[in-house]
Amino acid sequence: NIGVEPSEIGRLQNDDEVIRQACLQFW
């Protein structure tokens, strides 16, 4: 097993994007 699978990396990046969009909407 690799420490972090590509799917996990993609999910984390997507979470970052969701958080970024949520912050933009919040402001």
Chimera marker file (.cmm) of the C-alpha trace (Angstrom):
<marker_set name="trace">
<marker id="1" x="0.000" y="0.000" z="0.000" r="1" g="1" b="0" radius="0.5"/>
<marker id="2" x="1.188" y="3.493" z="-0.848" r="1" g="1" b="0" radius="0.5"/>
<marker id="3" x="0.707" y="6.044" z="1.947" r="1" g="1" b="0" radius="0.5"/>
<marker id="4" x="-1.918" y="8.007" z="0.038" r="1" g="1" b="0" radius="0.5"/>
<marker id="5" x="-3.759" y="6.675" z="-2.981" r="1" g="1" b="0" radius="0.5"/>
<marker id="6" x="-4.321" y="8.970" z="-5.992" r="1" g="1" b="0" radius="0.5"/>
<marker id="7" x="-8.071" y="8.830" z="-5.348" r="1" g="1" b="0" radius="0.5"/>
<marker id="8" x="-7.447" y="10.099" z="-1.820" r="1" g="1" b="0" radius="0.5"/>
<marker id="9" x="-5.255" y="12.909" z="-3.153" r="1" g="1" b="0" radius="0.5"/>
<marker id="10" x="-7.940" y="13.886" z="-5.649" r="1" g="1" b="0" radius="0.5"/>
<marker id="11" x="-10.595" y="13.837" z="-2.941" r="1" g="1" b="0" radius="0.5"/>
<marker id="12" x="-8.486" y="16.027" z="-0.677" r="1" g="1" b="0" radius="0.5"/>
<marker id="13" x="-7.883" y="18.488" z="-3.519" r="1" g="1" b="0" radius="0.5"/>
<marker id="14" x="-11.617" y="18.515" z="-4.231" r="1" g="1" b="0" radius="0.5"/>
<marker id="15" x="-12.292" y="19.204" z="-0.539" r="1" g="1" b="0" radius="0.5"/>
<marker id="16" x="-9.889" y="22.144" z="-0.698" r="1" g="1" b="0" radius="0.5"/>
<marker id="17" x="-11.758" y="23.477" z="-3.718" r="1" g="1" b="0" radius="0.5"/>
<marker id="18" x="-15.122" y="23.090" z="-1.961" r="1" g="1" b="0" radius="0.5"/>
<marker id="19" x="-13.766" y="24.904" z="1.095" r="1" g="1" b="0" radius="0.5"/>
<marker id="20" x="-12.370" y="27.662" z="-1.135" r="1" g="1" b="0" radius="0.5"/>
<marker id="21" x="-15.720" y="28.099" z="-2.887" r="1" g="1" b="0" radius="0.5"/>
<marker id="22" x="-17.543" y="28.079" z="0.460" r="1" g="1" b="0" radius="0.5"/>
<marker id="23" x="-15.215" y="30.827" z="1.738" r="1" g="1" b="0" radius="0.5"/>
<marker id="24" x="-15.873" y="32.907" z="-1.375" r="1" g="1" b="0" radius="0.5"/>
<marker id="25" x="-19.627" y="32.505" z="-0.863" r="1" g="1" b="0" radius="0.5"/>
<marker id="26" x="-19.274" y="33.299" z="2.841" r="1" g="1" b="0" radius="0.5"/>
<marker id="27" x="-17.521" y="36.560" z="2.088" r="1" g="1" b="0" radius="0.5"/>
<link id1="1" id2="2" r="1" g="1" b="0" radius="0.2"/>
<link id1="2" id2="3" r="1" g="1" b="0" radius="0.2"/>
<link id1="3" id2="4" r="1" g="1" b="0" radius="0.2"/>
<link id1="4" id2="5" r="1" g="1" b="0" radius="0.2"/>
<link id1="5" id2="6" r="1" g="1" b="0" radius="0.2"/>
<link id1="6" id2="7" r="1" g="1" b="0" radius="0.2"/>
<link id1="7" id2="8" r="1" g="1" b="0" radius="0.2"/>
<link id1="8" id2="9" r="1" g="1" b="0" radius="0.2"/>
<link id1="9" id2="10" r="1" g="1" b="0" radius="0.2"/>
<link id1="10" id2="11" r="1" g="1" b="0" radius="0.2"/>
<link id1="11" id2="12" r="1" g="1" b="0" radius="0.2"/>
<link id1="12" id2="13" r="1" g="1" b="0" radius="0.2"/>
<link id1="13" id2="14" r="1" g="1" b="0" radius="0.2"/>
<link id1="14" id2="15" r="1" g="1" b="0" radius="0.2"/>
<link id1="15" id2="16" r="1" g="1" b="0" radius="0.2"/>
<link id1="16" id2="17" r="1" g="1" b="0" radius="0.2"/>
<link id1="17" id2="18" r="1" g="1" b="0" radius="0.2"/>
<link id1="18" id2="19" r="1" g="1" b="0" radius="0.2"/>
<link id1="19" id2="20" r="1" g="1" b="0" radius="0.2"/>
<link id1="20" id2="21" r="1" g="1" b="0" radius="0.2"/>
<link id1="21" id2="22" r="1" g="1" b="0" radius="0.2"/>
<link id1="22" id2="23" r="1" g="1" b="0" radius="0.2"/>
<link id1="23" id2="24" r="1" g="1" b="0" radius="0.2"/>
<link id1="24" id2="25" r="1" g="1" b="0" radius="0.2"/>
<link id1="25" id2="26" r="1" g="1" b="0" radius="0.2"/>
<link id1="26" id2="27" r="1" g="1" b="0" radius="0.2"/>
</marker_set>
